């Protein structure tokens, strides 16, 4: 799989495998993307959030179809990804 930013390290490979697993669990219709209805079910049932509205807007933004590439880009630029041991 060609990704941007690319997957260079072993830690990246483990992160990508985890994202692929999450994506597969959320993609109920197996069409390669996560639609709003699928993320709503995941947020409400699996993550136990009652009000998923803010989570949807943060997760989907303007895109109604989330791919693994989308998740990867968000992960690589997230604050959590860049945490140090001190954090």
PDB file of N, CA, C and O in Angstrom:
ATOM      1  N   UNK A   1       0.839  -1.173   0.000  1.00  0.00           N
ATOM      2  CA  UNK A   1       0.000   0.000   0.000  1.00  0.00           C
ATOM      3  C   UNK A   1       0.883   1.236   0.000  1.00  0.00           C
ATOM      4  O   UNK A   1       1.781   1.362   0.833  1.00  0.00           O
ATOM      5  N   UNK A   2       0.637   2.131  -0.914  1.00  0.00           N
ATOM      6  CA  UNK A   2       1.378   3.388  -0.986  1.00  0.00           C
ATOM      7  C   UNK A   2       0.650   4.432  -0.154  1.00  0.00           C
ATOM      8  O   UNK A   2      -0.520   4.726  -0.399  1.00  0.00           O
ATOM      9  N   UNK A   3       1.337   4.983   0.819  1.00  0.00           N
ATOM     10  CA  UNK A   3       0.716   5.933   1.732  1.00  0.00           C
ATOM     11  C   UNK A   3       1.451   7.261   1.721  1.00  0.00           C
ATOM     12  O   UNK A   3       2.648   7.327   1.442  1.00  0.00           O
ATOM     13  N   UNK A   4       0.725   8.292   2.023  1.00  0.00           N
ATOM     14  CA  UNK A   4       1.313   9.615   2.189  1.00  0.00           C
ATOM     15  C   UNK A   4       0.814  10.167   3.515  1.00  0.00           C
ATOM     16  O   UNK A   4      -0.397  10.309   3.681  1.00  0.00           O
ATOM     17  N   UNK A   5       1.681  10.483   4.466  1.00  0.00           N
ATOM     18  CA  UNK A   5       3.121  10.251   4.469  1.00  0.00           C
ATOM     19  C   UNK A   5       3.421   8.758   4.489  1.00  0.00           C
ATOM     20  O   UNK A   5       2.626   7.969   5.001  1.00  0.00           O
ATOM     21  N   UNK A   6       4.559   8.369   3.936  1.00  0.00           N
ATOM     22  CA  UNK A   6       4.886   6.941   3.829  1.00  0.00           C
ATOM     23  C   UNK A   6       5.112   6.276   5.186  1.00  0.00           C
ATOM     24  O   UNK A   6       5.325   6.940   6.201  1.00  0.00           O
ATOM     25  N   UNK A   7       5.061   4.977   5.171  1.00  0.00           N
ATOM     26  CA  UNK A   7       5.255   4.139   6.356  1.00  0.00           C
ATOM     27  C   UNK A   7       6.705   3.658   6.337  1.00  0.00           C
ATOM     28  O   UNK A   7       7.045   2.764   5.562  1.00  0.00           O
ATOM     29  N   UNK A   8       7.568   4.240   7.183  1.00  0.00           N
ATOM     30  CA  UNK A   8       8.996   3.946   7.149  1.00  0.00           C
ATOM     31  C   UNK A   8       9.481   3.032   8.265  1.00  0.00           C
ATOM     32  O   UNK A   8      10.342   2.181   8.039  1.00  0.00           O
ATOM     33  N   UNK A   9       8.946   3.198   9.445  1.00  0.00           N
ATOM     34  CA  UNK A   9       9.496   2.509  10.605  1.00  0.00           C
ATOM     35  C   UNK A   9       8.638   1.306  11.001  1.00  0.00           C
ATOM     36  O   UNK A   9       7.514   1.141  10.529  1.00  0.00           O
ATOM     37  N   UNK A  10       9.194   0.480  11.871  1.00  0.00           N
ATOM     38  CA  UNK A  10       8.436  -0.652  12.386  1.00  0.00           C
ATOM     39  C   UNK A  10       7.238  -0.162  13.203  1.00  0.00           C
ATOM     40  O   UNK A  10       6.164  -0.763  13.160  1.00  0.00           O
ATOM     41  N   UNK A  11       7.427   0.925  13.944  1.00  0.00           N
ATOM     42  CA  UNK A  11       6.317   1.500  14.707  1.00  0.00           C
ATOM     43  C   UNK A  11       5.201   1.954  13.770  1.00  0.00           C
ATOM     44  O   UNK A  11       4.019   1.777  14.064  1.00  0.00           O
ATOM     45  N   UNK A  12       5.596   2.550  12.620  1.00  0.00           N
ATOM     46  CA  UNK A  12       4.602   2.944  11.620  1.00  0.00           C
ATOM     47  C   UNK A  12       3.839   1.728  11.119  1.00  0.00           C
ATOM     48  O   UNK A  12       2.621   1.778  10.950  1.00  0.00           O
ATOM     49  N   UNK A  13       4.552   0.647  10.883  1.00  0.00           N
ATOM     50  CA  UNK A  13       3.904  -0.563  10.373  1.00  0.00           C
ATOM     51  C   UNK A  13       2.884  -1.082  11.377  1.00  0.00           C
ATOM     52  O   UNK A  13       1.787  -1.485  10.990  1.00  0.00           O
ATOM     53  N   UNK A  14       3.233  -1.077  12.669  1.00  0.00           N
ATOM     54  CA  UNK A  14       2.297  -1.511  13.706  1.00  0.00           C
ATOM     55  C   UNK A  14       1.098  -0.571  13.786  1.00  0.00           C
ATOM     56  O   UNK A  14      -0.037  -1.018  13.954  1.00  0.00           O
ATOM     57  N   UNK A  15       1.350   0.725  13.666  1.00  0.00           N
ATOM     58  CA  UNK A  15       0.259   1.707  13.677  1.00  0.00           C
ATOM     59  C   UNK A  15      -0.674   1.481  12.500  1.00  0.00           C
ATOM     60  O   UNK A  15      -1.895   1.507  12.659  1.00  0.00           O
ATOM     61  N   UNK A  16      -0.107   1.258  11.320  1.00  0.00           N
ATOM     62  CA  UNK A  16      -0.920   1.023  10.128  1.00  0.00           C
ATOM     63  C   UNK A  16      -1.753  -0.246  10.279  1.00  0.00           C
ATOM     64  O   UNK A  16      -2.924  -0.261   9.902  1.00  0.00           O
ATOM     65  N   UNK A  17      -1.169  -1.303  10.820  1.00  0.00           N
ATOM     66  CA  UNK A  17      -1.920  -2.545  11.035  1.00  0.00           C
ATOM     67  C   UNK A  17      -3.084  -2.312  11.993  1.00  0.00           C
ATOM     68  O   UNK A  17      -4.174  -2.846  11.789  1.00  0.00           O
ATOM     69  N   UNK A  18      -2.860  -1.526  13.025  1.00  0.00           N
ATOM     70  CA  UNK A  18      -3.934  -1.216  13.979  1.00  0.00           C
ATOM     71  C   UNK A  18      -5.036  -0.411  13.296  1.00  0.00           C
ATOM     72  O   UNK A  18      -6.219  -0.693  13.491  1.00  0.00           O
ATOM     73  N   UNK A  19      -4.660   0.585  12.497  1.00  0.00           N
ATOM     74  CA  UNK A  19      -5.654   1.386  11.777  1.00  0.00           C
ATOM     75  C   UNK A  19      -6.436   0.536  10.783  1.00  0.00           C
ATOM     76  O   UNK A  19      -7.643   0.722  10.624  1.00  0.00           O
ATOM     77  N   UNK A  20      -5.758  -0.393  10.116  1.00  0.00           N
ATOM     78  CA  UNK A  20      -6.443  -1.282   9.182  1.00  0.00           C
ATOM     79  C   UNK A  20      -7.469  -2.150   9.905  1.00  0.00           C
ATOM     80  O   UNK A  20      -8.561  -2.385   9.389  1.00  0.00           O
ATOM     81  N   UNK A  21      -7.120  -2.623  11.094  1.00  0.00           N
ATOM     82  CA  UNK A  21      -8.045  -3.435  11.883  1.00  0.00           C
ATOM     83  C   UNK A  21      -9.263  -2.621  12.301  1.00  0.00           C
ATOM     84  O   UNK A  21     -10.396  -3.089  12.185  1.00  0.00           O
ATOM     85  N   UNK A  22      -9.032  -1.411  12.784  1.00  0.00           N
ATOM     86  CA  UNK A  22     -10.143  -0.532  13.180  1.00  0.00           C
ATOM     87  C   UNK A  22     -11.020  -0.218  11.978  1.00  0.00           C
ATOM     88  O   UNK A  22     -12.246  -0.288  12.061  1.00  0.00           O
ATOM     89  N   UNK A  23     -10.391   0.128  10.862  1.00  0.00           N
ATOM     90  CA  UNK A  23     -11.146   0.457   9.648  1.00  0.00           C
ATOM     91  C   UNK A  23     -12.013  -0.726   9.219  1.00  0.00           C
ATOM     92  O   UNK A  23     -13.180  -0.548   8.871  1.00  0.00           O
ATOM     93  N   UNK A  24     -11.452  -1.916   9.242  1.00  0.00           N
ATOM     94  CA  UNK A  24     -12.192  -3.121   8.851  1.00  0.00           C
ATOM     95  C   UNK A  24     -13.394  -3.348   9.769  1.00  0.00           C
ATOM     96  O   UNK A  24     -14.468  -3.730   9.305  1.00  0.00           O
ATOM     97  N   UNK A  25     -13.215  -3.114  11.065  1.00  0.00           N
ATOM     98  CA  UNK A  25     -14.311  -3.287  12.022  1.00  0.00           C
ATOM     99  C   UNK A  25     -15.414  -2.264  11.790  1.00  0.00           C
ATOM    100  O   UNK A  25     -16.592  -2.572  11.971  1.00  0.00           O
ATOM    101  N   UNK A  26     -15.051  -1.065  11.397  1.00  0.00           N
ATOM    102  CA  UNK A  26     -16.042  -0.002  11.205  1.00  0.00           C
ATOM    103  C   UNK A  26     -16.750  -0.092   9.851  1.00  0.00           C
ATOM    104  O   UNK A  26     -17.896   0.341   9.730  1.00  0.00           O
ATOM    105  N   UNK A  27     -16.093  -0.639   8.843  1.00  0.00           N
ATOM    106  CA  UNK A  27     -16.627  -0.691   7.485  1.00  0.00           C
ATOM    107  C   UNK A  27     -17.587  -1.865   7.340  1.00  0.00           C
ATOM    108  O   UNK A  27     -17.232  -2.907   6.790  1.00  0.00           O
ATOM    109  N   UNK A  28     -18.805  -1.684   7.840  1.00  0.00           N
ATOM    110  CA  UNK A  28     -19.790  -2.770   7.871  1.00  0.00           C
ATOM    111  C   UNK A  28     -20.138  -3.307   6.491  1.00  0.00           C
ATOM    112  O   UNK A  28     -20.316  -4.514   6.325  1.00  0.00           O
ATOM    113  N   UNK A  29     -20.239  -2.428   5.497  1.00  0.00           N
ATOM    114  CA  UNK A  29     -20.633  -2.887   4.167  1.00  0.00           C
ATOM    115  C   UNK A  29     -19.446  -3.296   3.293  1.00  0.00           C
ATOM    116  O   UNK A  29     -19.619  -3.678   2.136  1.00  0.00           O
ATOM    117  N   UNK A  30     -18.241  -3.213   3.860  1.00  0.00           N
ATOM    118  CA  UNK A  30     -17.008  -3.677   3.198  1.00  0.00           C
ATOM    119  C   UNK A  30     -16.783  -3.028   1.833  1.00  0.00           C
ATOM    120  O   UNK A  30     -16.334  -3.682   0.891  1.00  0.00           O
ATOM    121  N   UNK A  31     -17.106  -1.713   1.735  1.00  0.00           N
ATOM    122  CA  UNK A  31     -16.902  -1.019   0.462  1.00  0.00           C
ATOM    123  C   UNK A  31     -15.600  -0.223   0.427  1.00  0.00           C
ATOM    124  O   UNK A  31     -15.336   0.492  -0.539  1.00  0.00           O
ATOM    125  N   UNK A  32     -14.786  -0.344   1.478  1.00  0.00           N
ATOM    126  CA  UNK A  32     -13.496   0.334   1.508  1.00  0.00           C
ATOM    127  C   UNK A  32     -13.530   1.709   2.142  1.00  0.00           C
ATOM    128  O   UNK A  32     -12.493   2.363   2.255  1.00  0.00           O
ATOM    129  N   UNK A  33     -14.693   2.155   2.554  1.00  0.00           N
ATOM    130  CA  UNK A  33     -14.820   3.457   3.204  1.00  0.00           C
ATOM    131  C   UNK A  33     -15.776   3.383   4.372  1.00  0.00           C
ATOM    132  O   UNK A  33     -16.634   2.503   4.440  1.00  0.00           O
ATOM    133  N   UNK A  34     -15.616   4.316   5.286  1.00  0.00           N
ATOM    134  CA  UNK A  34     -16.489   4.386   6.458  1.00  0.00           C
ATOM    135  C   UNK A  34     -17.427   5.567   6.258  1.00  0.00           C
ATOM    136  O   UNK A  34     -16.998   6.720   6.237  1.00  0.00           O
ATOM    137  N   UNK A  35     -18.715   5.264   6.110  1.00  0.00           N
ATOM    138  CA  UNK A  35     -19.712   6.310   5.946  1.00  0.00           C
ATOM    139  C   UNK A  35     -20.161   6.801   7.323  1.00  0.00           C
ATOM    140  O   UNK A  35     -19.851   6.187   8.345  1.00  0.00           O
ATOM    141  N   UNK A  36     -20.886   7.905   7.334  1.00  0.00           N
ATOM    142  CA  UNK A  36     -21.350   8.526   8.583  1.00  0.00           C
ATOM    143  C   UNK A  36     -22.152   7.530   9.418  1.00  0.00           C
ATOM    144  O   UNK A  36     -21.989   7.468  10.636  1.00  0.00           O
ATOM    145  N   UNK A  37     -23.011   6.757   8.773  1.00  0.00           N
ATOM    146  CA  UNK A  37     -23.837   5.794   9.509  1.00  0.00           C
ATOM    147  C   UNK A  37     -22.976   4.745  10.209  1.00  0.00           C
ATOM    148  O   UNK A  37     -23.280   4.332  11.328  1.00  0.00           O
ATOM    149  N   UNK A  38     -21.904   4.317   9.548  1.00  0.00           N
ATOM    150  CA  UNK A  38     -21.018   3.314  10.141  1.00  0.00           C
ATOM    151  C   UNK A  38     -20.223   3.898  11.305  1.00  0.00           C
ATOM    152  O   UNK A  38     -20.043   3.235  12.326  1.00  0.00           O
ATOM    153  N   UNK A  39     -19.751   5.119  11.160  1.00  0.00           N
ATOM    154  CA  UNK A  39     -19.005   5.728  12.262  1.00  0.00           C
ATOM    155  C   UNK A  39     -19.931   6.057  13.427  1.00  0.00           C
ATOM    156  O   UNK A  39     -19.523   5.985  14.586  1.00  0.00           O
ATOM    157  N   UNK A  40     -21.172   6.416  13.122  1.00  0.00           N
ATOM    158  CA  UNK A  40     -22.144   6.693  14.179  1.00  0.00           C
ATOM    159  C   UNK A  40     -22.349   5.453  15.041  1.00  0.00           C
ATOM    160  O   UNK A  40     -22.336   5.531  16.269  1.00  0.00           O
ATOM    161  N   UNK A  41     -22.538   4.310  14.388  1.00  0.00           N
ATOM    162  CA  UNK A  41     -22.714   3.061  15.124  1.00  0.00           C
ATOM    163  C   UNK A  41     -21.478   2.749  15.964  1.00  0.00           C
ATOM    164  O   UNK A  41     -21.603   2.356  17.124  1.00  0.00           O
ATOM    165  N   UNK A  42     -20.291   2.919  15.395  1.00  0.00           N
ATOM    166  CA  UNK A  42     -19.046   2.646  16.114  1.00  0.00           C
ATOM    167  C   UNK A  42     -18.901   3.567  17.328  1.00  0.00           C
ATOM    168  O   UNK A  42     -18.568   3.111  18.422  1.00  0.00           O
ATOM    169  N   UNK A  43     -19.152   4.856  17.132  1.00  0.00           N
ATOM    170  CA  UNK A  43     -18.997   5.828  18.219  1.00  0.00           C
ATOM    171  C   UNK A  43     -19.992   5.563  19.338  1.00  0.00           C
ATOM    172  O   UNK A  43     -19.626   5.585  20.513  1.00  0.00           O
ATOM    173  N   UNK A  44     -21.237   5.313  18.985  1.00  0.00           N
ATOM    174  CA  UNK A  44     -22.284   5.111  19.996  1.00  0.00           C
ATOM    175  C   UNK A  44     -22.168   3.751  20.705  1.00  0.00           C
ATOM    176  O   UNK A  44     -22.289   3.672  21.928  1.00  0.00           O
ATOM    177  N   UNK A  45     -21.937   2.697  19.937  1.00  0.00           N
ATOM    178  CA  UNK A  45     -21.964   1.361  20.521  1.00  0.00           C
ATOM    179  C   UNK A  45     -20.602   0.915  21.047  1.00  0.00           C
ATOM    180  O   UNK A  45     -20.495   0.471  22.190  1.00  0.00           O
ATOM    181  N   UNK A  46     -19.569   1.029  20.230  1.00  0.00           N
ATOM    182  CA  UNK A  46     -18.259   0.518  20.628  1.00  0.00           C
ATOM    183  C   UNK A  46     -17.519   1.469  21.567  1.00  0.00           C
ATOM    184  O   UNK A  46     -16.845   1.023  22.496  1.00  0.00           O
ATOM    185  N   UNK A  47     -17.642   2.767  21.331  1.00  0.00           N
ATOM    186  CA  UNK A  47     -16.936   3.731  22.174  1.00  0.00           C
ATOM    187  C   UNK A  47     -17.814   4.260  23.305  1.00  0.00           C
ATOM    188  O   UNK A  47     -17.334   4.986  24.175  1.00  0.00           O
ATOM    189  N   UNK A  48     -19.101   3.897  23.297  1.00  0.00           N
ATOM    190  CA  UNK A  48     -20.052   4.235  24.367  1.00  0.00           C
ATOM    191  C   UNK A  48     -20.309   5.744  24.511  1.00  0.00           C
ATOM    192  O   UNK A  48     -20.560   6.227  25.615  1.00  0.00           O
ATOM    193  N   UNK A  49     -20.246   6.481  23.403  1.00  0.00           N
ATOM    194  CA  UNK A  49     -20.604   7.899  23.421  1.00  0.00           C
ATOM    195  C   UNK A  49     -22.084   8.009  23.121  1.00  0.00           C
ATOM    196  O   UNK A  49     -22.572   7.397  22.171  1.00  0.00           O
ATOM    197  N   UNK A  50     -22.802   8.779  23.915  1.00  0.00           N
ATOM    198  CA  UNK A  50     -24.236   8.964  23.681  1.00  0.00           C
ATOM    199  C   UNK A  50     -24.487  10.009  22.606  1.00  0.00           C
ATOM    200  O   UNK A  50     -25.353   9.819  21.752  1.00  0.00           O
ATOM    201  N   UNK A  51     -23.744  11.108  22.635  1.00  0.00           N
ATOM    202  CA  UNK A  51     -23.905  12.173  21.649  1.00  0.00           C
ATOM    203  C   UNK A  51     -22.700  12.138  20.717  1.00  0.00           C
ATOM    204  O   UNK A  51     -21.613  12.590  21.076  1.00  0.00           O
ATOM    205  N   UNK A  52     -22.897  11.607  19.536  1.00  0.00           N
ATOM    206  CA  UNK A  52     -21.802  11.418  18.588  1.00  0.00           C
ATOM    207  C   UNK A  52     -21.610  12.605  17.655  1.00  0.00           C
ATOM    208  O   UNK A  52     -20.733  12.561  16.793  1.00  0.00           O
ATOM    209  N   UNK A  53     -22.397  13.658  17.797  1.00  0.00           N
ATOM    210  CA  UNK A  53     -22.363  14.773  16.856  1.00  0.00           C
ATOM    211  C   UNK A  53     -20.978  15.384  16.718  1.00  0.00           C
ATOM    212  O   UNK A  53     -20.474  15.507  15.602  1.00  0.00           O
ATOM    213  N   UNK A  54     -20.352  15.771  17.821  1.00  0.00           N
ATOM    214  CA  UNK A  54     -19.019  16.378  17.751  1.00  0.00           C
ATOM    215  C   UNK A  54     -17.974  15.408  17.241  1.00  0.00           C
ATOM    216  O   UNK A  54     -17.055  15.803  16.524  1.00  0.00           O
ATOM    217  N   UNK A  55     -18.106  14.143  17.606  1.00  0.00           N
ATOM    218  CA  UNK A  55     -17.156  13.136  17.139  1.00  0.00           C
ATOM    219  C   UNK A  55     -17.245  12.972  15.626  1.00  0.00           C
ATOM    220  O   UNK A  55     -16.225  12.818  14.955  1.00  0.00           O
ATOM    221  N   UNK A  56     -18.472  13.006  15.085  1.00  0.00           N
ATOM    222  CA  UNK A  56     -18.634  12.890  13.634  1.00  0.00           C
ATOM    223  C   UNK A  56     -17.959  14.037  12.900  1.00  0.00           C
ATOM    224  O   UNK A  56     -17.214  13.818  11.945  1.00  0.00           O
ATOM    225  N   UNK A  57     -18.217  15.243  13.340  1.00  0.00           N
ATOM    226  CA  UNK A  57     -17.651  16.387  12.626  1.00  0.00           C
ATOM    227  C   UNK A  57     -16.128  16.371  12.701  1.00  0.00           C
ATOM    228  O   UNK A  57     -15.458  16.782  11.754  1.00  0.00           O
ATOM    229  N   UNK A  58     -15.581  15.905  13.807  1.00  0.00           N
ATOM    230  CA  UNK A  58     -14.123  15.818  13.942  1.00  0.00           C
ATOM    231  C   UNK A  58     -13.562  14.675  13.094  1.00  0.00           C
ATOM    232  O   UNK A  58     -12.495  14.815  12.495  1.00  0.00           O
ATOM    233  N   UNK A  59     -14.256  13.573  13.042  1.00  0.00           N
ATOM    234  CA  UNK A  59     -13.790  12.406  12.307  1.00  0.00           C
ATOM    235  C   UNK A  59     -13.970  12.568  10.801  1.00  0.00           C
ATOM    236  O   UNK A  59     -13.044  12.308  10.033  1.00  0.00           O
ATOM    237  N   UNK A  60     -15.145  12.992  10.382  1.00  0.00           N
ATOM    238  CA  UNK A  60     -15.451  13.062   8.957  1.00  0.00           C
ATOM    239  C   UNK A  60     -15.062  14.391   8.308  1.00  0.00           C
ATOM    240  O   UNK A  60     -14.716  14.434   7.128  1.00  0.00           O
ATOM    241  N   UNK A  61     -15.119  15.466   9.080  1.00  0.00           N
ATOM    242  CA  UNK A  61     -14.906  16.807   8.522  1.00  0.00           C
ATOM    243  C   UNK A  61     -15.814  16.990   7.316  1.00  0.00           C
ATOM    244  O   UNK A  61     -17.030  16.851   7.448  1.00  0.00           O
ATOM    245  N   UNK A  62     -15.269  17.297   6.147  1.00  0.00           N
ATOM    246  CA  UNK A  62     -16.087  17.482   4.954  1.00  0.00           C
ATOM    247  C   UNK A  62     -16.270  16.184   4.162  1.00  0.00           C
ATOM    248  O   UNK A  62     -17.070  16.131   3.228  1.00  0.00           O
ATOM    249  N   UNK A  63     -15.535  15.148   4.534  1.00  0.00           N
ATOM    250  CA  UNK A  63     -15.534  13.894   3.795  1.00  0.00           C
ATOM    251  C   UNK A  63     -16.531  12.929   4.413  1.00  0.00           C
ATOM    252  O   UNK A  63     -16.490  12.683   5.618  1.00  0.00           O
ATOM    253  N   UNK A  64     -17.407  12.390   3.616  1.00  0.00           N
ATOM    254  CA  UNK A  64     -18.412  11.443   4.122  1.00  0.00           C
ATOM    255  C   UNK A  64     -17.989   9.999   3.929  1.00  0.00           C
ATOM    256  O   UNK A  64     -18.762   9.088   4.227  1.00  0.00           O
ATOM    257  N   UNK A  65     -16.778   9.771   3.436  1.00  0.00           N
ATOM    258  CA  UNK A  65     -16.313   8.422   3.121  1.00  0.00           C
ATOM    259  C   UNK A  65     -14.852   8.318   3.543  1.00  0.00           C
ATOM    260  O   UNK A  65     -13.979   8.789   2.814  1.00  0.00           O
ATOM    261  N   UNK A  66     -14.556   7.715   4.697  1.00  0.00           N
ATOM    262  CA  UNK A  66     -13.205   7.678   5.256  1.00  0.00           C
ATOM    263  C   UNK A  66     -12.488   6.405   4.809  1.00  0.00           C
ATOM    264  O   UNK A  66     -12.995   5.297   4.987  1.00  0.00           O
ATOM    265  N   UNK A  67     -11.309   6.581   4.229  1.00  0.00           N
ATOM    266  CA  UNK A  67     -10.490   5.453   3.784  1.00  0.00           C
ATOM    267  C   UNK A  67      -9.365   5.214   4.788  1.00  0.00           C
ATOM    268  O   UNK A  67      -9.170   6.003   5.713  1.00  0.00           O
ATOM    269  N   UNK A  68      -8.632   4.127   4.599  1.00  0.00           N
ATOM    270  CA  UNK A  68      -7.461   3.864   5.436  1.00  0.00           C
ATOM    271  C   UNK A  68      -6.442   4.987   5.252  1.00  0.00           C
ATOM    272  O   UNK A  68      -5.811   5.412   6.220  1.00  0.00           O
ATOM    273  N   UNK A  69      -6.279   5.463   4.034  1.00  0.00           N
ATOM    274  CA  UNK A  69      -5.363   6.574   3.752  1.00  0.00           C
ATOM    275  C   UNK A  69      -5.745   7.809   4.580  1.00  0.00           C
ATOM    276  O   UNK A  69      -4.876   8.483   5.132  1.00  0.00           O
ATOM    277  N   UNK A  70      -7.051   8.099   4.662  1.00  0.00           N
ATOM    278  CA  UNK A  70      -7.511   9.230   5.474  1.00  0.00           C
ATOM    279  C   UNK A  70      -7.134   9.046   6.939  1.00  0.00           C
ATOM    280  O   UNK A  70      -6.634   9.973   7.576  1.00  0.00           O
ATOM    281  N   UNK A  71      -7.374   7.841   7.475  1.00  0.00           N
ATOM    282  CA  UNK A  71      -7.023   7.564   8.871  1.00  0.00           C
ATOM    283  C   UNK A  71      -5.521   7.699   9.096  1.00  0.00           C
ATOM    284  O   UNK A  71      -5.081   8.232  10.114  1.00  0.00           O
ATOM    285  N   UNK A  72      -4.744   7.211   8.140  1.00  0.00           N
ATOM    286  CA  UNK A  72      -3.285   7.272   8.253  1.00  0.00           C
ATOM    287  C   UNK A  72      -2.799   8.719   8.293  1.00  0.00           C
ATOM    288  O   UNK A  72      -1.972   9.073   9.134  1.00  0.00           O
ATOM    289  N   UNK A  73      -3.299   9.543   7.403  1.00  0.00           N
ATOM    290  CA  UNK A  73      -2.890  10.959   7.375  1.00  0.00           C
ATOM    291  C   UNK A  73      -3.235  11.654   8.687  1.00  0.00           C
ATOM    292  O   UNK A  73      -2.432  12.414   9.228  1.00  0.00           O
ATOM    293  N   UNK A  74      -4.440  11.385   9.194  1.00  0.00           N
ATOM    294  CA  UNK A  74      -4.853  11.994  10.469  1.00  0.00           C
ATOM    295  C   UNK A  74      -3.978  11.499  11.607  1.00  0.00           C
ATOM    296  O   UNK A  74      -3.614  12.282  12.483  1.00  0.00           O
ATOM    297  N   UNK A  75      -3.631  10.212  11.614  1.00  0.00           N
ATOM    298  CA  UNK A  75      -2.793   9.653  12.671  1.00  0.00           C
ATOM    299  C   UNK A  75      -1.408  10.288  12.649  1.00  0.00           C
ATOM    300  O   UNK A  75      -0.901  10.712  13.688  1.00  0.00           O
ATOM    301  N   UNK A  76      -0.796  10.354  11.477  1.00  0.00           N
ATOM    302  CA  UNK A  76       0.576  10.852  11.373  1.00  0.00           C
ATOM    303  C   UNK A  76       0.680  12.328  11.753  1.00  0.00           C
ATOM    304  O   UNK A  76       1.755  12.774  12.152  1.00  0.00           O
ATOM    305  N   UNK A  77      -0.380  13.082  11.644  1.00  0.00           N
ATOM    306  CA  UNK A  77      -0.345  14.505  11.988  1.00  0.00           C
ATOM    307  C   UNK A  77      -0.981  14.793  13.348  1.00  0.00           C
ATOM    308  O   UNK A  77      -1.085  15.950  13.754  1.00  0.00           O
ATOM    309  N   UNK A  78      -1.401  13.750  14.047  1.00  0.00           N
ATOM    310  CA  UNK A  78      -2.069  13.955  15.332  1.00  0.00           C
ATOM    311  C   UNK A  78      -1.077  14.297  16.436  1.00  0.00           C
ATOM    312  O   UNK A  78       0.104  13.954  16.366  1.00  0.00           O
ATOM    313  N   UNK A  79      -1.576  14.966  17.435  1.00  0.00           N
ATOM    314  CA  UNK A  79      -0.774  15.295  18.610  1.00  0.00           C
ATOM    315  C   UNK A  79      -0.310  14.021  19.317  1.00  0.00           C
ATOM    316  O   UNK A  79       0.829  13.941  19.776  1.00  0.00           O
ATOM    317  N   UNK A  80      -1.186  13.038  19.400  1.00  0.00           N
ATOM    318  CA  UNK A  80      -0.877  11.794  20.098  1.00  0.00           C
ATOM    319  C   UNK A  80       0.275  11.054  19.416  1.00  0.00           C
ATOM    320  O   UNK A  80       1.152  10.521  20.095  1.00  0.00           O
ATOM    321  N   UNK A  81       0.280  11.016  18.108  1.00  0.00           N
ATOM    322  CA  UNK A  81       1.347  10.329  17.373  1.00  0.00           C
ATOM    323  C   UNK A  81       2.702  10.920  17.716  1.00  0.00           C
ATOM    324  O   UNK A  81       3.700  10.201  17.762  1.00  0.00           O
ATOM    325  N   UNK A  82       2.745  12.186  17.949  1.00  0.00           N
ATOM    326  CA  UNK A  82       4.013  12.884  18.195  1.00  0.00           C
ATOM    327  C   UNK A  82       4.364  13.031  19.667  1.00  0.00           C
ATOM    328  O   UNK A  82       5.296  13.761  20.003  1.00  0.00           O
ATOM    329  N   UNK A  83       3.635  12.348  20.560  1.00  0.00           N
ATOM    330  CA  UNK A  83       3.962  12.388  21.976  1.00  0.00           C
ATOM    331  C   UNK A  83       5.367  11.834  22.211  1.00  0.00           C
ATOM    332  O   UNK A  83       5.830  10.927  21.521  1.00  0.00           O
ATOM    333  N   UNK A  84       6.004  12.404  23.186  1.00  0.00           N
ATOM    334  CA  UNK A  84       7.309  11.885  23.625  1.00  0.00           C
ATOM    335  C   UNK A  84       7.084  11.003  24.860  1.00  0.00           C
ATOM    336  O   UNK A  84       5.964  10.916  25.365  1.00  0.00           O
ATOM    337  N   UNK A  85       8.131  10.360  25.338  1.00  0.00           N
ATOM    338  CA  UNK A  85       8.004   9.555  26.551  1.00  0.00           C
ATOM    339  C   UNK A  85       7.571  10.408  27.735  1.00  0.00           C
ATOM    340  O   UNK A  85       6.828   9.943  28.599  1.00  0.00           O
ATOM    341  N   UNK A  86       8.032  11.648  27.778  1.00  0.00           N
ATOM    342  CA  UNK A  86       7.658  12.546  28.878  1.00  0.00           C
ATOM    343  C   UNK A  86       6.172  12.879  28.838  1.00  0.00           C
ATOM    344  O   UNK A  86       5.547  13.046  29.886  1.00  0.00           O
ATOM    345  N   UNK A  87       5.600  12.979  27.637  1.00  0.00           N
ATOM    346  CA  UNK A  87       4.174  13.287  27.508  1.00  0.00           C
ATOM    347  C   UNK A  87       3.339  12.143  28.058  1.00  0.00           C
ATOM    348  O   UNK A  87       2.110  12.212  28.040  1.00  0.00           O
TER     349      UNK A  87
END
